[in-house]
């Protein structure tokens, strides 16, 4: 398993473990140089958004991956975690609908949880 896919798998499980909703993993390798994967999820409250973010950071850190940049933590409505090969977006429901990143990145390939395990 390549490094970026392994990172995406860890992030997916970290979000899932904290009951992140509608977790999407999008392979953007063919359409962007920003990263290999975008992972998008939402929580039901500011505190859940923060718990999701903290768990992703903690699990990737335990696996030896470093956070390059974090944006938006104070508000709890949208947090971006940039790990280089993957970028994790955690929203509250309202902002996820507003920004609609899935539409913007629709040319990417949706990756199922099963595909992450291969």
N, CA and C of each residue as an Amber inpcrd file, in Angstrom:
protein
   354
   0.8590000  -1.1870000   0.0000000   0.0000000   0.0000000   0.0000000
   0.8970000   1.2400000   0.0000000   0.5890000   2.1880000  -0.8760000
   1.4350000   3.3760000  -0.9180000   1.1370000   4.2940000   0.2690000
   2.0610000   5.2100000   0.5110000   1.9800000   6.0620000   1.7100000
   0.7240000   6.9120000   1.7340000   0.3770000   7.5550000   0.6200000
  -0.7860000   8.4440000   0.6450000  -2.0790000   7.6670000   0.8800000
  -2.1720000   6.4650000   0.3110000  -3.3690000   5.6440000   0.5310000
  -3.4500000   5.1860000   1.9880000  -2.3080000   4.8410000   2.5590000
  -2.2490000   4.4580000   3.9740000  -2.6870000   5.6330000   4.8600000
  -2.2440000   6.8300000   4.5250000  -2.6380000   8.0170000   5.2840000
  -4.1520000   8.2420000   5.1750000  -4.6850000   8.0720000   3.9710000
  -6.1290000   8.2430000   3.7610000  -6.9050000   7.2060000   4.5680000
  -6.3940000   5.9780000   4.6160000  -7.0560000   4.9110000   5.3820000
  -7.0790000   5.2620000   6.8740000  -5.9650000   5.7240000   7.3980000
  -5.8810000   6.0990000   8.8140000  -6.8470000   7.2480000   9.1130000
  -6.8550000   8.2620000   8.2460000  -7.7460000   9.4160000   8.4500000
  -9.2040000   8.9820000   8.3980000  -9.5430000   8.1020000   7.4470000
 -10.9210000   7.6160000   7.3330000 -11.3490000   6.9360000   8.6410000
 -10.5030000   6.0470000   9.1560000 -10.8510000   5.3390000  10.3910000
 -10.9280000   6.2870000  11.5880000 -10.0470000   7.2810000  11.6250000
 -10.0750000   8.2630000  12.7280000 -11.3880000   9.0400000  12.7130000
 -11.8600000   9.3980000  11.5280000 -13.1400000  10.1090000  11.4060000
 -14.3050000   9.1910000  11.7570000 -14.2420000   7.9840000  11.2770000
 -15.2990000   7.0060000  11.5260000 -15.4170000   6.6760000  13.0200000
 -14.2610000   6.5500000  13.6760000 -14.2490000   6.2100000  15.1110000
 -14.9480000   7.2630000  15.9580000 -14.9410000   8.5110000  15.5090000
 -15.5860000   9.6080000  16.2520000 -16.9410000   9.9780000  15.6500000
 -17.5090000   9.0490000  14.8880000 -18.8640000   9.2020000  14.3130000
 -18.9710000  10.3550000  13.3180000 -17.8860000  10.5850000  12.5430000
 -17.9520000  11.5730000  11.4630000 -19.0180000  11.1430000  10.4640000
 -19.7190000  12.1100000   9.9070000 -20.8260000  11.8050000   9.0000000
 -20.4210000  11.9790000   7.5450000 -20.9610000  11.1090000   6.6980000
 -20.8190000  11.2050000   5.2410000 -19.3560000  11.3980000   4.8470000
 -18.5040000  10.4740000   5.3000000 -17.0680000  10.5680000   5.0310000
 -16.8070000  10.2120000   3.5720000 -16.1860000  11.1220000   2.8570000
 -15.8490000  10.9080000   1.4470000 -14.3390000  10.9480000   1.2830000
 -13.8150000   9.9840000   0.5350000 -12.4060000   9.9790000   0.1680000
 -12.3630000  10.1230000  -1.3490000 -11.6730000  11.1630000  -1.8200000
 -11.6120000  11.4450000  -3.2450000 -10.1520000  11.3960000  -3.6990000
  -9.8840000  10.5280000  -4.6680000  -8.5520000  10.4220000  -5.2620000
  -8.4270000  11.5370000  -6.2990000  -7.5130000  12.4820000  -6.0510000
  -7.3440000  13.6110000  -6.9670000  -5.9780000  13.5800000  -7.6510000
  -5.3290000  12.4120000  -7.6640000  -3.9730000  12.3240000  -8.2240000
  -3.9290000  12.7690000  -9.6810000  -4.9390000  12.4410000 -10.4550000
  -4.8990000  12.7640000 -11.8730000  -5.2980000  14.1870000 -12.2050000
  -5.8250000  14.9300000 -11.2170000  -6.3700000  16.2600000 -11.5360000
  -5.7620000  17.3980000 -10.7170000  -4.8960000  17.0930000  -9.7640000
  -4.3320000  18.1600000  -8.9460000  -2.9540000  17.7800000  -8.4200000
  -2.1060000  18.7780000  -8.2600000  -0.8080000  18.5570000  -7.6310000
  -0.8420000  18.8920000  -6.1400000  -2.0120000  19.3530000  -5.6490000
  -2.1380000  19.7220000  -4.2350000  -1.8920000  18.5430000  -3.3080000
  -2.4690000  17.3970000  -3.6660000  -2.4080000  16.2150000  -2.7990000
  -2.8550000  15.0110000  -3.6290000  -2.7840000  13.8230000  -3.0330000
  -3.2920000  12.6170000  -3.6950000  -4.7450000  12.3570000  -3.3340000
  -5.1120000  12.6800000  -2.0740000  -6.4730000  12.4150000  -1.6110000
  -7.0230000  13.6100000  -0.8490000  -8.3010000  13.8730000  -1.0710000
  -9.0840000  14.7620000  -0.2210000  -9.9930000  13.8690000   0.6000000
 -10.0630000  14.1060000   1.8940000 -11.0070000  13.4120000   2.7580000
 -11.9250000  14.4840000   3.3280000 -13.2270000  14.2740000   3.1690000
 -14.2200000  15.2680000   3.5890000 -15.2090000  14.5840000   4.5300000
 -15.5150000  15.2410000   5.6380000 -16.4940000  14.7010000   6.5840000
 -17.1500000  15.8620000   7.3090000 -18.2370000  15.5620000   7.9970000
 -18.8300000  16.5990000   8.8360000 -19.2430000  16.0410000  10.1780000
 -19.3500000  16.9860000  11.1370000 -19.8350000  16.6800000  12.4710000
 -21.1160000  17.4430000  12.7280000 -21.7600000  17.1430000  13.8430000
 -23.0400000  17.7730000  14.1870000 -22.9220000  19.0160000  15.0490000
 -21.7250000  19.2790000  15.5780000 -21.5410000  20.4200000  16.4750000
 -20.0870000  20.8570000  16.4220000 -19.8120000  22.0380000  16.9450000
 -18.4280000  22.5070000  17.0080000 -17.5590000  21.5290000  17.7840000
 -18.0950000  21.0110000  18.8940000 -17.2830000  20.1010000  19.7030000
 -17.0140000  18.7880000  18.9640000 -17.9860000  18.3040000  18.1770000
 -17.7270000  17.0860000  17.4150000 -16.7220000  17.3540000  16.2910000
 -16.8500000  18.4920000  15.6150000 -15.8710000  18.8530000  14.5810000
 -14.4670000  18.8520000  15.1850000 -14.3220000  19.4630000  16.3500000
 -13.0130000  19.5150000  17.0000000 -12.5260000  18.1290000  17.4270000
 -13.4370000  17.2700000  17.8830000 -13.0620000  15.8980000  18.2570000
 -12.6040000  15.1110000  17.0270000 -13.2870000  15.3000000  15.9060000
 -12.8920000  14.6290000  14.6600000 -11.4920000  15.0700000  14.2380000
 -11.2580000  16.3700000  14.2710000  -9.9600000  16.9310000  13.8890000
  -8.8570000  16.3990000  14.8030000  -9.1090000  16.4450000  16.1040000
  -8.1020000  15.9810000  17.0660000  -7.7640000  14.5120000  16.8480000
  -8.7740000  13.6880000  16.5570000  -8.5280000  12.2610000  16.3810000
  -7.7360000  11.9830000  15.1000000  -8.0440000  12.7020000  14.0320000
  -7.2710000  12.5360000  12.7870000  -5.8140000  12.9040000  13.0360000
  -5.5910000  14.0490000  13.6790000  -4.2200000  14.4830000  13.9750000
  -3.4850000  13.4570000  14.8230000  -4.1560000  12.9750000  15.8640000
  -3.5370000  12.0330000  16.7970000  -3.1880000  10.7110000  16.1060000
  -4.1280000  10.1700000  15.3310000  -3.8940000   8.8650000  14.6920000
  -2.8100000   8.9460000  13.6210000  -2.8030000  10.0190000  12.8410000
  -1.7540000  10.1580000  11.8190000  -0.4010000  10.4250000  12.4760000
  -0.3920000  11.1900000  13.5640000   0.8520000  11.4370000  14.2940000
   1.4150000  10.1220000  14.8470000   0.5350000   9.2850000  15.4230000
   0.9760000   7.9860000  15.9630000   1.5910000   7.1150000  14.8780000
   1.0910000   7.2710000  13.6370000   1.5950000   6.4770000  12.5120000
   2.8420000   7.1080000  11.8880000   3.2770000   8.2510000  12.4460000
   4.5170000   8.8670000  11.9870000   4.3660000   9.9440000  10.9320000
   3.1490000  10.4240000  10.7150000   2.9160000  11.4650000   9.7060000
   2.7570000  12.8200000  10.3680000   3.3600000  13.8430000   9.7600000
   3.3620000  15.1800000  10.3500000   2.3420000  16.0880000   9.6890000
   1.6630000  16.8480000  10.5160000   0.7380000  17.8740000  10.0310000
   1.5580000  19.0420000   9.4950000   1.2970000  19.4280000   8.2550000
   2.0050000  20.5590000   7.6600000   1.3250000  21.8730000   7.9860000
  -0.0030000  21.8700000   7.9240000  -0.7340000  23.1140000   8.1500000
  -2.1460000  22.8110000   8.6180000  -2.6500000  23.6840000   9.4830000
  -4.0270000  23.5830000   9.9670000  -4.6690000  24.9500000   9.7900000
  -5.8740000  24.9380000   9.2450000  -6.6090000  26.1850000   9.0320000
  -7.9830000  26.0780000   9.6730000  -8.4470000  27.1600000  10.2980000
  -9.8410000  27.2670000  10.6960000 -10.2480000  26.6940000  12.0360000
  -9.3270000  26.2730000  12.8680000  -9.6670000  25.5690000  14.1160000
 -10.5750000  26.3670000  15.0400000 -10.3610000  27.6560000  15.1480000
 -11.0710000  28.4430000  16.1590000 -12.5860000  28.4020000  16.0020000
 -13.0690000  28.3860000  14.7800000 -14.5110000  28.5080000  14.5630000
 -15.2640000  27.2080000  14.8090000 -14.6450000  26.0710000  14.5030000
 -15.3510000  24.8010000  14.6290000 -16.3540000  24.5650000  13.5130000
 -16.3520000  25.4170000  12.4850000 -17.2960000  25.2300000  11.3850000
 -16.6300000  24.6050000  10.1650000 -15.3260000  24.8080000  10.0150000
 -14.5690000  24.1640000   8.9420000 -13.1110000  24.1450000   9.3490000
 -12.5280000  22.9630000   9.3720000 -11.1090000  22.8300000   9.6810000
 -10.4560000  22.0560000   8.5420000  -9.3280000  22.5640000   8.0730000
  -8.5490000  21.9030000   7.0400000  -7.2510000  21.4320000   7.6680000
  -6.9290000  20.1620000   7.4530000  -5.6680000  19.5940000   7.9070000
  -4.8780000  19.1630000   6.6810000  -3.7080000  19.7520000   6.5030000
  -2.8660000  19.4400000   5.3560000  -1.7060000  18.5610000   5.8210000
  -1.7310000  17.3090000   5.3650000  -0.6530000  16.3760000   5.6840000
   0.2430000  16.1320000   4.4760000   0.1540000  17.0070000   3.4800000
   0.9770000  16.8530000   2.2790000   0.3000000  15.9550000   1.2540000
   0.3870000  14.6400000   1.4500000  -0.2110000  13.6980000   0.5000000
  -1.7280000  13.6480000   0.5980000  -2.2500000  13.9970000   1.7640000
  -3.7070000  14.0410000   1.9390000  -4.0980000  15.3750000   2.5740000
  -5.3070000  15.8140000   2.2480000  -5.8740000  17.0030000   2.8790000
  -7.2300000  16.5980000   3.4400000  -7.4130000  16.8450000   4.7250000
  -8.6440000  16.4650000   5.4150000  -9.4560000  17.7280000   5.6930000
 -10.7180000  17.7000000   5.2680000 -11.6480000  18.8080000   5.5170000
 -12.7250000  18.2980000   6.4690000 -12.9020000  18.9750000   7.5970000
 -13.9690000  18.6230000   8.5320000 -14.8530000  19.8540000   8.7010000
 -16.1290000  19.6790000   8.4140000 -17.0950000  20.7790000   8.4320000
 -18.1820000  20.5300000   9.4650000 -18.9210000  21.5930000   9.7880000
 -20.2530000  21.3920000  10.3440000 -21.1750000  21.2210000   9.1300000
 -22.4020000  20.7720000   9.3640000 -23.2950000  20.4470000   8.2400000
 -23.5540000  21.6340000   7.3200000 -23.8290000  22.7750000   7.9200000
 -24.1900000  23.9640000   7.1420000 -23.0690000  24.3810000   6.1920000
 -21.8420000  24.4360000   6.7030000 -20.7200000  24.8530000   5.8660000
 -20.3540000  23.8040000   4.8220000 -20.5600000  22.5410000   5.1440000
 -20.2820000  21.5090000   4.1400000 -21.2090000  21.6960000   2.9400000
 -22.4840000  21.9380000   3.2080000 -23.4260000  22.1720000   2.1110000
 -23.0560000  23.4310000   1.3420000 -22.6560000  24.4710000   2.0590000
 -22.3310000  25.7490000   1.4270000 -21.1270000  25.6270000   0.4980000
 -20.0460000  25.0060000   0.9780000 -18.8120000  24.9360000   0.1870000
 -18.8550000  23.8370000  -0.8790000 -19.6000000  22.7700000  -0.6330000
 -19.8390000  21.7070000  -1.6070000 -18.5630000  21.2740000  -2.3380000
 -17.5520000  20.8810000  -1.5710000 -16.2820000  20.4760000  -2.1660000
 -16.4190000  19.2650000  -3.0810000 -17.3810000  18.3930000  -2.7880000
 -17.5690000  17.2260000  -3.6470000 -17.8860000  17.6590000  -5.0820000
 -18.6500000  18.7110000  -5.2290000 -18.9770000  19.1990000  -6.5710000
 -17.7360000  19.7800000  -7.2400000 -16.9670000  20.5530000  -6.4860000
 -15.7620000  21.1740000  -7.0370000 -14.7680000  20.1020000  -7.5070000
 -14.6740000  19.0060000  -6.7610000 -13.7010000  17.9470000  -7.0660000
 -14.3650000  16.7380000  -7.7190000 -15.4620000  16.9560000  -8.4200000
 -16.2190000  15.8470000  -9.0000000 -15.4300000  15.0580000 -10.0480000
 -14.3640000  15.6490000 -10.5950000 -13.5310000  14.9330000 -11.5580000
 -12.6160000  13.9160000 -10.8820000 -12.5160000  13.9980000  -9.5590000
 -11.7340000  13.0080000  -8.8230000 -12.5030000  11.6950000  -8.7400000
 -11.8230000  10.6540000  -8.2430000 -12.4500000   9.3370000  -8.1300000
 -12.8280000   9.0770000  -6.6770000 -14.1140000   8.8060000  -6.4450000
 -14.5470000   8.4380000  -5.0990000 -13.9640000   7.0780000  -4.7420000
 -13.3910000   6.9970000  -3.5480000 -12.7740000   5.7640000  -3.0710000
 -13.6480000   5.1960000  -1.9530000 -14.0040000   3.9290000  -2.0650000
 -14.8230000   3.2920000  -1.0330000 -13.9410000   2.8810000   0.1430000
 -14.5480000   2.6970000   1.3200000 -13.7600000   2.2070000   2.4600000
 -13.0820000   0.8690000   2.1460000 -13.7480000   0.0260000   1.3760000
 -13.1770000  -1.2800000   1.0190000 -11.9080000  -1.1000000   0.1670000
 -11.9420000  -0.1330000  -0.7550000 -10.7750000   0.1150000  -1.6060000
  -9.5840000   0.6230000  -0.7980000  -9.8600000   1.3420000   0.2990000
  -8.7750000   1.8400000   1.1450000  -8.0220000   0.7090000   1.8440000
  -8.6980000  -0.4120000   2.0390000  -8.1070000  -1.5230000   2.7770000
  -7.2030000  -2.3980000   1.9010000  -7.2720000  -2.2140000   0.5900000
  -6.4920000  -3.0780000  -0.3320000  -5.0400000  -2.6750000  -0.3990000
